[in-house]
């Protein structure tokens, strides 16, 4: 009966994946019109414009909206592998393929003792709850690389390190996965891969690292945690404004730089906490690397100056890897991330106009989504610390020499 039930469960999972992904594809292809602003314009206009520049052998270094490390060029150029399709259509098909590859990796990661399909179910459920934005950004491709890296970390450390470095050169955040691993082979492989790939881009294509200056000058995006300060302040006389800036909708005006600096400080504090955890942690289980990676991505997402809807794909992917392990304690933070997904879809794209207007509906949605992520971050950090760092009473103290001398029986 058990094999039959397992086959039925797998068939149901694949069936739900097929139906939900068909719906997403119909939305991005505009067979079905999804309410709210057109999320596909990033691909059909911005990505396509970058494509036309990249094929000439240079990066769009004069375009401040180019906010990505050099390997992102591969994602933007990827529709060239399907020359028989129009650029945007090819991109959406490749996003679907990355989604399918991630599911396949999670199902493979569920095999063996102590493993579970909970991660695959989380992925199947979480992605469609974010709406068509998932297929209209290249983050699903980056997440596939990150998931592969985390699942390879236990048995194939060199492969894992190479994937983490490549992922970081696609969109920076997979570098956080390195904080979760102990094996030197992973770090060596990541360093070699990073230097080689970055060097090739620097030598062959001008402007490979122009994005660093553009990232430095970004402000506070309207969906970030810090933006709530200005959403409320607009109702109490703050005279700033909301404008499209550096490729995202941001607050501009008095005190914005203070909040942006505060976000950078919180990110630094999160990094310091993660380093401290890494130094003090002594109990490592097979699922610890995934748990730590999920926690790190959560902390950096919450403290970022920008929380774009597609960032949620990173969280769903890393949470799904955690749930592949039955012993992982990240179930509750993962559920909070899952609950935050439909709220994210409501605030973008469905009711994004309300967010930009800072009205009651927009602020409520934003506060709810960001609040869920804050609670998930704190819960994940607490769970990770308790599971891996021994309490003081567990640390054996060294014997006191003077006390030993006093209790010695004279001969």
C-alpha positions as CSV (number, residue, x, y, z in Angstrom):
1,X,0.0,0.0,0.0
2,X,2.8,2.4,0.9
3,X,4.4,2.4,-2.6
4,X,1.0,2.9,-4.2
5,X,0.3,5.8,-1.9
6,X,3.7,7.3,-2.7
7,X,3.1,7.0,-6.4
8,X,-0.3,8.6,-5.9
9,X,1.3,11.5,-3.9
10,X,3.9,12.0,-6.6
11,X,1.2,12.0,-9.3
12,X,-0.8,14.6,-7.4
13,X,2.2,16.8,-6.9
14,X,3.2,16.7,-10.5
15,X,-0.4,17.3,-11.5
16,X,-0.7,20.4,-9.3
17,X,2.6,21.6,-10.7
18,X,1.4,21.2,-14.2
19,X,-1.9,23.0,-13.7
20,X,-0.4,25.9,-11.8
21,X,2.5,26.4,-14.1
22,X,0.3,26.3,-17.1
23,X,-1.7,29.1,-15.5
24,X,1.4,31.2,-14.9
25,X,2.5,30.7,-18.5
26,X,-0.8,31.8,-19.8
27,X,-0.6,34.9,-17.7
28,X,2.9,36.0,-18.9
29,X,1.9,35.2,-22.5
30,X,-1.1,37.4,-21.9
31,X,-3.6,34.7,-23.0
32,X,-5.0,35.5,-19.6
33,X,-4.7,39.1,-18.4
34,X,-3.6,39.3,-14.8
35,X,-4.8,42.4,-12.9
36,X,-2.4,45.2,-12.0
37,X,0.6,46.6,-13.9
38,X,2.1,44.6,-16.7
39,X,4.8,42.5,-15.0
40,X,6.2,41.2,-18.3
41,X,7.6,44.6,-19.5
42,X,10.8,43.9,-17.6
43,X,11.5,41.1,-20.0
44,X,10.0,42.5,-23.3
45,X,11.5,46.0,-22.8
46,X,14.3,46.1,-20.3
47,X,15.8,42.7,-20.7
48,X,15.4,42.9,-24.5
49,X,17.2,46.2,-24.5
50,X,20.1,44.8,-22.5
51,X,20.2,41.8,-24.8
52,X,20.7,44.1,-27.8
53,X,23.7,45.7,-25.9
54,X,25.2,42.4,-24.6
55,X,25.3,40.8,-28.0
56,X,27.7,43.5,-29.1
57,X,30.2,42.3,-26.5
58,X,29.8,44.9,-23.8
59,X,27.7,45.4,-20.7
60,X,25.1,48.2,-20.5
61,X,27.5,50.2,-18.4
62,X,25.7,53.5,-19.1
63,X,22.4,52.2,-17.9
64,X,21.9,52.7,-14.2
65,X,19.1,50.1,-14.2
66,X,21.7,47.4,-14.8
67,X,22.1,46.3,-11.2
68,X,23.5,42.8,-11.6
69,X,26.8,41.0,-11.5
70,X,28.4,39.9,-14.8
71,X,27.0,36.3,-15.1
72,X,23.5,37.9,-15.3
73,X,24.4,38.5,-18.9
74,X,24.0,34.7,-19.5
75,X,20.4,34.8,-18.2
76,X,19.5,37.8,-20.3
77,X,21.1,36.2,-23.4
78,X,19.6,32.8,-22.7
79,X,16.6,33.2,-25.1
80,X,19.1,33.0,-27.9
81,X,19.1,29.2,-27.4
82,X,15.5,29.2,-28.7
83,X,15.9,31.3,-31.8
84,X,12.6,30.1,-33.3
85,X,10.7,32.0,-30.5
86,X,10.2,35.7,-29.9
87,X,12.6,37.0,-27.1
88,X,10.0,37.3,-24.3
89,X,8.3,34.0,-25.1
90,X,11.6,32.2,-25.1
91,X,12.5,33.8,-21.8
92,X,9.2,32.6,-20.2
93,X,9.7,29.1,-21.5
94,X,13.2,29.0,-20.0
95,X,11.8,30.3,-16.7
96,X,9.4,27.4,-16.8
97,X,12.3,25.0,-17.4
98,X,14.2,26.4,-14.4
99,X,11.1,25.9,-12.3
100,X,10.8,22.3,-13.5
101,X,14.5,21.7,-12.9
102,X,14.1,23.0,-9.3
103,X,11.3,20.6,-8.7
104,X,13.3,17.7,-10.1
105,X,16.2,18.6,-7.8
106,X,13.9,18.8,-4.7
107,X,12.3,15.4,-5.6
108,X,15.8,13.9,-5.9
109,X,16.8,15.5,-2.6
110,X,13.8,13.8,-1.0
111,X,15.2,10.3,-1.7
112,X,16.8,8.3,1.0
113,X,16.5,7.9,4.7
114,X,15.6,10.9,6.8
115,X,14.3,12.8,3.7
116,X,10.9,14.1,2.8
117,X,8.9,15.5,-0.1
118,X,7.8,18.4,2.0
119,X,10.3,20.6,0.2
120,X,8.9,19.7,-3.2
121,X,5.4,20.5,-2.0
122,X,6.5,23.9,-0.6
123,X,8.0,24.7,-4.0
124,X,4.9,23.6,-5.9
125,X,2.6,25.6,-3.7
126,X,4.8,28.7,-3.1
127,X,5.7,29.7,-6.7
128,X,2.2,30.2,-8.1
129,X,1.1,32.1,-4.9
130,X,3.6,34.8,-6.1
131,X,1.8,35.2,-9.4
132,X,3.2,35.7,-12.9
133,X,6.1,37.9,-11.6
134,X,8.1,34.7,-11.0
135,X,8.3,33.9,-14.7
136,X,8.9,37.6,-15.6
137,X,12.2,37.8,-13.8
138,X,15.4,35.7,-13.9
139,X,15.4,35.0,-10.2
140,X,13.8,31.5,-10.7
141,X,16.9,30.6,-12.7
142,X,19.2,31.8,-9.9
143,X,17.2,29.9,-7.4
144,X,17.6,26.7,-9.4
145,X,21.4,27.1,-9.2
146,X,21.2,27.8,-5.4
147,X,19.0,24.8,-4.7
148,X,21.4,22.6,-6.7
149,X,24.3,23.9,-4.7
150,X,22.7,23.3,-1.3
151,X,21.6,19.8,-2.2
152,X,25.1,19.0,-3.5
153,X,26.9,20.3,-0.4
154,X,26.9,17.1,1.5
155,X,28.2,14.6,-1.1
156,X,29.8,16.8,-3.8
157,X,31.5,19.8,-2.1
158,X,33.5,20.9,-5.1
159,X,30.4,21.0,-7.3
160,X,28.5,22.8,-4.5
161,X,31.3,25.5,-4.2
162,X,31.4,26.0,-8.0
163,X,27.6,26.4,-8.1
164,X,27.6,28.9,-5.2
165,X,30.2,31.0,-6.8
166,X,28.4,30.9,-10.2
167,X,25.1,31.8,-8.5
168,X,26.8,34.7,-6.7
169,X,28.0,36.0,-10.1
170,X,24.4,35.7,-11.4
171,X,22.8,37.7,-8.5
172,X,25.1,38.0,-5.5
173,X,22.8,36.5,-2.8
174,X,23.9,32.8,-3.4
175,X,27.2,33.9,-1.9
176,X,25.4,33.7,1.5
177,X,25.2,30.0,1.1
178,X,28.9,29.8,1.8
179,X,28.3,31.0,5.3
180,X,26.5,27.7,5.9
181,X,29.2,25.2,4.9
182,X,32.3,24.0,6.8
183,X,34.2,21.9,4.3
184,X,37.3,23.6,2.9
185,X,36.7,22.0,-0.5
186,X,33.5,24.1,-1.0
187,X,35.3,27.3,-0.2
188,X,38.3,26.5,-2.5
189,X,36.1,25.5,-5.3
190,X,34.0,28.6,-4.9
191,X,37.1,30.8,-4.8
192,X,38.6,29.3,-8.0
193,X,35.3,29.3,-9.9
194,X,34.6,32.9,-8.9
195,X,38.0,34.2,-9.8
196,X,38.0,32.4,-13.2
197,X,34.5,33.3,-14.3
198,X,34.7,36.9,-13.0
199,X,38.1,37.2,-14.7
200,X,36.8,36.0,-18.0
201,X,34.0,38.5,-18.0
202,X,36.3,41.3,-16.9
203,X,38.7,40.6,-19.7
204,X,36.2,39.8,-22.5
205,X,33.4,42.3,-21.9
206,X,33.9,46.0,-20.8
207,X,31.8,47.2,-17.9
208,X,31.5,43.9,-16.1
209,X,31.5,45.5,-12.7
210,X,29.8,48.8,-13.4
211,X,26.9,47.5,-11.4
212,X,28.8,48.0,-8.1
213,X,28.5,51.8,-8.4
214,X,24.9,51.6,-9.3
215,X,24.1,49.4,-6.3
216,X,25.9,51.8,-4.0
217,X,23.7,54.7,-5.0
218,X,20.3,53.0,-4.5
219,X,17.7,54.5,-2.1
220,X,14.8,53.0,-0.1
221,X,12.4,51.0,-2.3
222,X,8.7,51.4,-1.5
223,X,8.3,47.7,-0.6
224,X,11.2,47.4,1.8
225,X,10.9,47.3,5.6
226,X,12.4,50.8,5.9
227,X,9.9,52.2,3.5
228,X,7.1,51.8,6.1
229,X,8.7,54.9,7.8
230,X,7.9,57.0,4.8
231,X,4.5,55.4,4.0
232,X,3.4,56.6,7.5
233,X,5.3,59.9,7.3
234,X,3.5,60.9,4.1
235,X,0.3,61.2,6.2
236,X,2.1,63.5,8.7
237,X,3.5,66.2,6.5
238,X,6.6,64.5,5.0
239,X,7.3,66.3,1.7
240,X,9.2,63.6,-0.2
241,X,8.0,61.8,-3.3
242,X,7.9,58.4,-4.9
243,X,9.7,58.1,-8.2
244,X,11.2,55.4,-10.5
245,X,14.8,55.5,-9.6
246,X,17.6,53.0,-10.5
247,X,15.1,50.6,-11.9
248,X,12.7,50.5,-9.0
249,X,10.1,52.6,-7.4
250,X,11.8,54.4,-4.5
251,X,11.2,57.1,-1.9
252,X,13.2,60.3,-2.5
253,X,13.4,63.3,-0.2
254,X,14.3,64.3,3.4
255,X,15.7,61.6,5.7
256,X,15.7,58.9,3.0
257,X,19.5,58.6,3.2
258,X,19.2,58.0,7.0
259,X,16.8,55.1,6.5
260,X,18.9,53.7,3.7
261,X,22.0,53.9,6.0
262,X,20.0,52.2,8.8
263,X,19.2,49.4,6.4
264,X,22.9,48.9,5.6
265,X,23.7,48.9,9.3
266,X,21.1,46.2,9.9
267,X,22.5,44.2,7.1
268,X,26.0,44.5,8.6
269,X,24.6,43.4,12.0
270,X,23.0,40.4,10.4
271,X,26.3,39.5,8.8
272,X,28.1,39.9,12.2
273,X,25.5,37.6,13.8
274,X,26.0,35.0,11.1
275,X,29.8,35.1,11.5
276,X,29.4,34.8,15.3
277,X,27.1,31.8,14.8
278,X,29.6,30.2,12.5
279,X,32.4,30.6,15.1
280,X,30.4,29.2,18.0
281,X,28.3,26.5,16.3
282,X,29.6,23.0,17.1
283,X,26.6,20.7,16.3
284,X,26.3,20.1,12.6
285,X,23.7,17.8,11.1
286,X,23.1,17.0,7.4
287,X,20.4,19.7,7.3
288,X,22.4,22.4,9.1
289,X,23.8,23.9,5.9
290,X,20.3,24.3,4.4
291,X,18.9,25.7,7.6
292,X,21.7,28.2,7.9
293,X,21.4,29.2,4.2
294,X,17.7,29.8,4.6
295,X,18.3,31.9,7.7
296,X,21.0,34.0,6.1
297,X,18.8,34.7,3.0
298,X,15.9,35.6,5.2
299,X,18.0,38.1,7.3
300,X,19.5,39.7,4.3
301,X,16.2,40.0,2.5
302,X,14.5,41.6,5.5
303,X,17.3,44.1,6.1
304,X,17.7,45.1,2.4
305,X,16.9,48.5,1.1
306,X,14.9,46.7,-1.6
307,X,12.5,43.9,-1.2
308,X,11.2,43.2,-4.7
309,X,8.5,40.5,-5.1
310,X,10.9,38.2,-6.9
311,X,13.1,38.0,-3.8
312,X,10.4,35.7,-2.3
313,X,11.4,33.1,-4.9
314,X,14.8,32.9,-3.1
315,X,13.1,32.3,0.2
316,X,10.8,29.6,-1.1
317,X,13.6,27.8,-2.8
318,X,16.0,27.7,0.2
319,X,13.1,26.9,2.6
320,X,12.2,24.0,0.3
321,X,15.7,22.6,0.6
322,X,15.4,22.7,4.4
323,X,12.1,20.7,4.3
324,X,13.7,18.0,2.2
325,X,15.3,16.9,5.6
326,X,12.8,15.4,8.1
327,X,14.9,16.6,11.0
328,X,15.0,20.3,10.0
329,X,13.3,22.6,12.5
330,X,12.6,25.3,9.9
331,X,9.0,24.2,9.3
332,X,7.4,27.2,11.0
333,X,9.6,29.9,9.4
334,X,8.9,28.1,6.0
335,X,5.2,28.3,6.6
336,X,5.4,32.0,7.4
337,X,7.3,32.5,4.1
338,X,4.5,30.5,2.3
339,X,1.8,32.7,3.9
340,X,3.8,35.8,2.9
341,X,3.7,34.7,-0.8
342,X,0.0,35.5,-1.6
343,X,0.3,38.8,0.4
344,X,3.2,39.7,-1.8
345,X,1.1,39.0,-4.9
346,X,-1.6,41.2,-3.5
347,X,0.8,44.1,-2.9
348,X,2.5,43.5,-6.3
349,X,1.2,43.5,-8.9
350,X,-2.5,43.3,-7.9
351,X,-2.8,46.4,-5.7
352,X,0.6,48.0,-6.2
353,X,-1.1,51.4,-6.9
354,X,-2.3,51.4,-3.3
355,X,1.3,50.7,-2.1
356,X,2.6,53.6,-4.2
357,X,-0.2,55.8,-2.9
358,X,0.6,54.8,0.7
359,X,-3.1,54.4,1.4
360,X,-4.5,52.2,4.2
361,X,-4.8,49.1,2.0
362,X,-1.3,49.5,0.6
363,X,0.4,50.1,4.0
364,X,-1.6,47.2,5.6
365,X,-0.5,44.7,2.9
366,X,3.1,45.9,3.1
367,X,3.2,45.8,6.9
368,X,1.7,42.3,6.9
369,X,4.1,40.9,4.4
370,X,7.2,42.5,5.9
371,X,6.0,41.6,9.4
372,X,5.7,37.9,8.4
373,X,9.2,38.0,7.0
374,X,10.6,39.7,10.2
375,X,9.0,37.1,12.4
376,X,10.2,34.3,10.1
377,X,13.8,35.7,10.3
378,X,13.9,35.9,14.0
379,X,12.3,32.5,14.4
380,X,14.8,30.9,12.0
381,X,17.8,32.6,13.6
382,X,16.6,31.5,17.1
383,X,16.0,27.9,15.9
384,X,19.4,27.7,14.1
385,X,21.3,29.0,17.2
386,X,19.6,26.7,19.6
387,X,20.1,23.7,17.4
388,X,23.8,24.2,16.7
389,X,25.4,26.4,19.5
390,X,25.8,24.7,22.9
391,X,24.4,26.4,25.9
392,X,26.9,27.5,28.6
393,X,26.0,24.6,30.9
394,X,26.8,22.2,28.1
395,X,30.4,23.5,27.7
396,X,32.7,21.6,30.0
397,X,34.8,24.0,32.1
398,X,38.5,23.5,32.6
399,X,39.5,22.3,36.1
400,X,40.7,25.0,38.5
401,X,44.3,24.3,39.3
402,X,44.3,26.1,42.6
403,X,41.2,24.2,43.7
404,X,42.8,20.9,42.8
405,X,45.9,21.9,44.8
406,X,43.8,22.7,47.9
407,X,42.0,19.4,47.8
408,X,45.1,17.3,47.2
409,X,45.8,14.9,50.1
410,X,49.3,15.4,51.5
411,X,51.5,12.3,51.4
